[in-house]
């Protein structure tokens, strides 16, 4: 009996395994059909991202990825694929039985659909867009508590060889043939990087470049170009594309600014994806973009986006693409960002230079725990050995292995780079941004070569400092200059010790025998070769001869605060008839030479200011908050020959921001206070910049005559609002309108102490307003415009024409 039962049990097992074997056998005999390929533009062969592909006559299918690639699997035989894409003719591609990998070419439509479609009543796309707007904070990864990811970035520079292929072969010259051969075999330039990013809400960022490689270069700084061209998330109110801001179509009120059209619908699992084109509405003048959105009904999130500026730029053309993925069933997150750039002003045999950037995101972590000490104001920095990673390291992060074209680009351009010392030149560009030109172990100070003021005329000279090739911990340098109008030599020197790199703790001694503006307004850490002050400096007429010994210490603390403390002994001598009267007993003594001993404490506070740091350079990315400068000075009598006891406070506040649909307002507030009786040289002259017709000097009084006003207490407000291209656009020019108003008040104590000098005071208030029209003439590196200011109020002139000041405006793209 027992034996029978065991046999029955064994037979049951045999039957079970037979059934399983049959099921597996049937499954193995069932056939899965799979096809992969790429969809490209039929003309230029560029891959097309997010093309809608439907299998046979079903409702289901797939879309190409951001690189135009696709892969589909089906239980049923795939007979044909239906492809549809905004701006292209629909195409049915018939699949042969042995097809495994295909290339599908789509043709552009000659007429844009948006020009001929008329939708009566309520636009059905608005419901979907409004849902996306309602859910934007839910879907925006930068609204999460925290995240982390690793990205692989690649950017190539090349030119469109297809344009050469279109040319008549008989008309090609030797340079065209050489260029075609070059571009067929390699790129002009190639760079890669791997970065690790940490984010903590609301705005703490830490991004480290752990690997970098640039053809022809070892310096890693320029790899940032590929990662800084567009906003990481497409949910912010404004979208950043190449340092310009555009109104986001997924933002409150966008349906009143943009035209939306449902172009197609795709079904994916249980979700629906609406493909919606968008462009600015006619007669709605604002900085807008155009493109296509793929909105998934799962949380009404952006799944894909293609966008570019709506208005054509004659200098540069940029197109961005973003692809999102629903990560871990919890959060839509960017997986790939593309940036395509065409530089219309940079030509290779009449062909535009092109930049193609790709950013691939992996190892995404949602809501990891980060401590605040893991973040500081340097949001991007480079690992020490980022440019020394081997191929085994790179293979871990690259999406695809290097092509033969990539390898040859590195090989050829690296050899060219070594031959032409490109690394040294790249390093020079970085140092140039800091005002230095390197030459072996020394740097030449760029601002010391030549300058101009009304008092000195043209000034020529040279300044040198040691660089890191001598020491990373100290620099020694000096300068000499000679000016033609006052026919005088100027010279000085300094030694600077870097005591602590991370806190920027520096100890400095300096000496100078030079000239400076009489009654100027300055703060530490504001001068630079690209500062606004430089334009006004050319107009200075009254200067003092100055001999100064100064010791100072500066450092950064509390992340956003920089402090400077100094002790200075200064001798000043006037260069005109001015005399300052002081009483010595019962006698009034008139002086032309003055000795000051002054201690000073200055600070600069820029809340949430961000920096990018390379081995050579630290570059500020600015802040969305006001920047504040404060300096307290105390003059000490009878110390180191000091003649004057006083207290002085200088204050400056600077702020600019962007308002949707309205433009960019900017203002600066200057104020100063002197407690004590001191000569003209250390008081405040109005920040004047008047000439009959001259360039516009920002943050100054355009109609105020030089040295017209003098104050011991003052406050000035400089306000301007740029409408950008919001007011007027034409096909030939895109003028940028700016309105400006400047206001000043001031008082002067002990007016009777100042002799042989004419001045006014501003108790009643000084007022001027102006209109600037920038971008009337594009000079490639900068644009030219015109402006007109008018002076009014208590200090306006009786003769109306004297109250006007015409200006030439310069606007640089950096």
LINQUICOR-V344012 format. One record per pair of residues at least 24 apart in sequence whose C-alpha atoms are under 7 Angstrom apart, sorted by the first residue. I is the first residue (numbers start at 1). GAP is how many residues later the second one is. Records with the same first field share a line. If there is no record, write none. Layout:
I: GAP / GAP
This chain:
31: 44
32: 41 / 42 / 43
33: 40 / 41 / 42 / 43 / 44 / 45
34: 38 / 39 / 40
35: 36 / 37 / 38 / 65 / 66
36: 34 / 35 / 36 / 64 / 65 / 66
37: 32 / 33 / 34 / 64 / 65 / 66
38: 30 / 31 / 32 / 64 / 65 / 66
39: 29 / 30 / 64 / 65 / 66
40: 28 / 64 / 65 / 66
41: 64 / 65 / 66
42: 63 / 64 / 65
44: 118
51: 32 / 33 / 34
52: 31 / 32 / 33
53: 28 / 29 / 30 / 31
54: 27 / 28 / 29
55: 25 / 26 / 27
56: 24 / 25
59: 208
60: 206 / 207 / 208
66: 257
86: 177
87: 25
125: 135 / 136 / 137
126: 129
129: 121
131: 169
132: 118 / 168 / 169
133: 117 / 118 / 119
135: 164 / 165
136: 99
139: 162 / 192 / 193
140: 93 / 95
141: 192
143: 58
144: 57
145: 55 / 56 / 222
146: 53 / 54 / 55 / 220 / 221 / 222
147: 51 / 52 / 53 / 218 / 219 / 220 / 221
148: 49 / 50 / 51 / 216 / 217 / 218
149: 47 / 48 / 49 / 212 / 213 / 214 / 215 / 216
150: 45 / 46 / 47 / 211 / 212 / 213
151: 43 / 44 / 45 / 208 / 209 / 210 / 211
152: 41 / 42 / 43 / 207 / 208 / 209 / 245 / 246
153: 39 / 40 / 41 / 73 / 205 / 206 / 207
154: 37 / 38 / 39 / 72 / 203 / 204 / 205
155: 35 / 36 / 37 / 71 / 200 / 201 / 202 / 203
156: 31 / 33 / 34 / 35 / 199 / 200 / 201
157: 30 / 31 / 32 / 33 / 196 / 197 / 198 / 199
158: 29 / 30 / 31 / 195 / 196 / 197
159: 192 / 193 / 194 / 195
160: 191
176: 173
185: 220
186: 219 / 220 / 222 / 223
187: 222
189: 26 / 220
190: 24 / 25 / 219
191: 24 / 32
192: 31
193: 30
204: 171
205: 170 / 174
206: 169 / 173 / 174
207: 172 / 173 / 174
208: 172 / 173 / 174 / 175
209: 172 / 173 / 174 / 177
210: 172 / 173 / 176
211: 175 / 176 / 178
212: 174 / 175
213: 174
215: 194 / 195 / 198 / 199
216: 197 / 198 / 199 / 200 / 201 / 202 / 206
217: 197 / 200 / 205 / 206
218: 169 / 205
219: 204
220: 167
221: 393
226: 131
246: 41 / 42 / 43
247: 40 / 41 / 413
257: 24 / 27
271: 25 / 26 / 27
272: 24 / 25
273: 24
279: 31
285: 441 / 442
286: 375 / 440
287: 439
314: 30
315: 28 / 29 / 30
316: 26 / 27 / 28
317: 24 / 25 / 26
318: 24
335: 25 / 26
336: 24 / 25
376: 183
377: 182 / 231 / 232 / 233 / 234
378: 232 / 233 / 234 / 235
379: 231 / 232 / 233
380: 231 / 232 / 233
381: 231 / 232 / 233
382: 232
430: 187
435: 94
441: 25 / 26 / 28 / 29
442: 24 / 25
443: 24
447: 82
452: 86
453: 84 / 85 / 86 / 87
454: 84 / 85 / 86 / 87
455: 30 / 31 / 85 / 86 / 87 / 88
456: 27 / 28 / 29 / 30
457: 26 / 27 / 28
458: 25 / 26
459: 24 / 25
473: 24 / 25
474: 24
490: 24
503: 52 / 53 / 54
504: 51 / 52
505: 49 / 50 / 51
506: 47 / 48 / 49
507: 45 / 46 / 47
508: 43 / 44 / 45
509: 41 / 42 / 43
510: 39 / 40 / 41
511: 37 / 38 / 39
512: 35 / 36 / 37
513: 33 / 34 / 35
514: 31 / 32 / 33
515: 28 / 29 / 30 / 31
516: 27 / 28 / 29 / 30
517: 25 / 26 / 27
518: 24 / 25 / 26 / 162 / 163
519: 161 / 162 / 163 / 164 / 165 / 166
520: 164 / 165
521: 163
523: 106 / 108
532: 165 / 166
535: 162
536: 153 / 161
539: 150
543: 32
544: 28 / 29 / 30 / 31
545: 27 / 28 / 29
546: 24 / 25 / 26 / 27
547: 24 / 25
560: 45 / 46 / 47 / 48 / 49
561: 42 / 43 / 44 / 45
562: 41 / 42 / 43
563: 39 / 40 / 41
564: 37 / 38 / 39
565: 35 / 36 / 37
566: 33 / 34 / 35
567: 31 / 32 / 33
568: 29 / 30 / 31
569: 27 / 28 / 29 / 71
570: 25 / 26 / 27
571: 24 / 25
577: 179
578: 177 / 178 / 179
579: 175 / 176 / 177
580: 99 / 173 / 174 / 175
581: 172 / 173
582: 171
595: 46 / 47 / 48
596: 39 / 46 / 47 / 48
597: 38 / 39 / 42 / 43 / 45
598: 35 / 36 / 37 / 38
599: 34 / 35 / 36
600: 31 / 32 / 33 / 34
601: 30 / 31 / 32
602: 28 / 29 / 30
603: 26 / 27 / 28
604: 24 / 25 / 26
605: 24
624: 33
625: 30
626: 27 / 28 / 29
627: 26 / 27 / 28
628: 24 / 25 / 26
629: 24
644: 34
645: 31
646: 29 / 30
647: 27 / 28 / 29
648: 25 / 26 / 27
649: 24 / 25
662: 61
663: 59 / 60 / 61
664: 57 / 58 / 59
665: 55 / 56 / 57
666: 53 / 54 / 55
667: 51 / 52 / 53
668: 31 / 49 / 50 / 51
669: 47 / 48 / 49
670: 45 / 46 / 47
671: 43 / 44 / 45
672: 41 / 42 / 43
673: 39 / 40 / 41
674: 38 / 39
677: 73
683: 28 / 29
684: 26 / 27 / 28
685: 24 / 25 / 26
686: 24
690: 115
692: 113 / 114
693: 112 / 113 / 114
694: 113 / 114
695: 112 / 113 / 114
696: 111 / 112 / 113
701: 41
702: 87 / 103
703: 86 / 87 / 88 / 100 / 101 / 102
707: 52
708: 51 / 52
709: 50 / 51 / 52 / 53
710: 38 / 49 / 50 / 51
711: 35 / 36 / 37 / 50
712: 35 / 36 / 37
713: 33 / 34 / 35
714: 31 / 32 / 33
715: 29 / 30 / 31
716: 27 / 28 / 29
717: 25 / 26 / 27
718: 24 / 25
733: 43
734: 41
735: 38 / 39 / 40 / 41
736: 37 / 38 / 39
737: 35 / 36 / 37
738: 33 / 34 / 35
739: 31 / 32 / 33
740: 29 / 30 / 31
741: 27 / 28 / 29
742: 25 / 26 / 27
743: 24 / 25
764: 30
765: 29
766: 27 / 29
767: 24 / 25 / 26
768: 24
774: 35
781: 31
782: 28 / 29 / 30 / 31
783: 27 / 28 / 29
784: 25 / 26 / 27
785: 24 / 25
